[in-house]
Amino acid sequence: MKHDLSNPDVAAVRAFNRFYTRKLGVLDQHLLASPYSLAEARVLYELAQRDAAAAKQIGAELGLDPGYLSRMLQSFHDHGLITRQPSPEDRRQFRLGLTAKGRAAFAALERAAKAEVAALLARMSRSASSRLVAAMQTIERLLTPGAAPLATLRNPRPGDIGFVVQSHGALYAADYGFDASFEALVAEIAAKFLSSFDASRERCWIAELDGEAVGSVFLVRDSDAVAKLRLLLVTPQGRGQGLGRRLVEEAIGFARHCGYRKITLWTQSNLTAARRIYQNTGFELLESQPHRSFGQDLIGETWELRL
């Protein structure tokens, strides 16, 4: 297949690669002020994650030249970092393991790597670091053949409340025939959240997939002991990966952290997917009441979760 080398995307990817390798210090002779190169550190990482690893398997997974890997492992062995035992299945192959010295060397690398990343993130706002992590996850997924998309949860940014209102209005109209009064209710709830937001007791989570908002949930204060779960939504683009449950569980965890005694919510009996999530996360149905709202005859339900 002939590729268009003049495609500006080619230059953009190469520029990013140059930036990123420089940012991480990949071009340095030794990684993180250690005695090891990036390739050596990666092999130590793989050996630390498994017992009796096969040299051939590690080389294949990392795409390392067999001769280069053989010399590296010989150096590790000479320095007392690894053990080598012939494989029972094939005496020509070796099973590798880290010695106590090797594990200490790996632990030092791990501490240095975590400290470097922590220092990088500390220079960024929480919103910026969340966007960075989401972008990295997107790159990893797009470059992994067959990988399933994975949404990330983050704090709201300017414009996200508009997404919540518009998406509720459009989706509930399409799926359940709700009229504009439902969108008006959502707008009212969202506006109240913005105008009286208490960061110590309330939270909104936005689910994001490939840079696009695909879901939301709110936890708001009703009283010192009671919180309300509101505006749970997952768009069609975000469905199929348990995102609704992830959003609800995130809200439950925050409510426990805040010291709420229980969470309540109001929903409709025909919202079967949402009701299943509530039931599976421990909510119990307290009461049902028929009503006429949003242009439909509905059965409103009150659910409660005791914390």
C-alpha positions, 0 to 999 in steps of 0.5 A: 500500500502506498502512503501519502508522505506529504500528508500534514498529519504525518508531520504532526505525529512526528513533531509530537514524537519528538516533543514527547521523547524529549519531555520524558528524557527518552533520548538520555543515555540513562533513564531517571539518573539510573545506570539503565537505559530505557530498554533495560528499565523496560525489561526490568519492569516486565521481569518484575510483573511475572514469575519465570518469564521466558526471554523469547516472550519478553523480546517478542512483546517489546520488539527487541533484537534477540542479540541485543536482548541476549547481551542485556540479560547477560549483563543483568546476570553478571551484575546479580540482577536476575536468575536464569534457569533452563526451561523444562519445555525447551532446554535451549530457552531460559526462564528468568527471574529477578534476584533481591538485588534486581527487585531493589533496582526495579523498586528504585526505578519505580519510585523515580518514575512516579516522582517524575510524573507526580512533579509533572502533574503538580505543575498542572491544574486538576482540569488540565491533568484530567485532560492530559490523562484522557488524551493519553488514554485516547492515543493508547486506544487508537494505536491498539488494534481492536481496543474497546473505547474507554470513557473517563470521568472528570469535573465539568468545564465551561460548556458542559452544563449546556451539554447536559441540558441539550442532551437530556432534552434531545435524548428523552424526546427521541427515546420517550417522547418527552416534551420541552418542559422536561428540558426546562426542568433539567435547565432549572436543576443545572442552573441551581447547581451552578448558582449555589454550588457547594464544592465540599458537599456537591459534585458533577461528573462528566464522562468523556470519550475521545474528547467528547462528553458522553455522560453526566451525573450530579450529586447535590445536597438536600440536607446535612444527612441526605444527598440527591442523585440527579441528571444521570445520562449516558449518550448512545456513543457512551453506552455498552461499557457500564458507564452509567454504573461507573457514574453512579458508583462515583457519586456514591463514593463521594457521598460516603466521603462527605458523610451523608447518611443516605442518597435519594433520587426520583426517576420514572418507571419506564427508564428501565436501564437507569432503574437497573443501575440503581437497583444493582448499586444498592438503591431500594424503591420506596414509593411509586406515584402516577403523574402527568408530566413532560407530555406523558402519563408516567409513574414517578418513583422515589429510590433511596440508598442508605450509606 
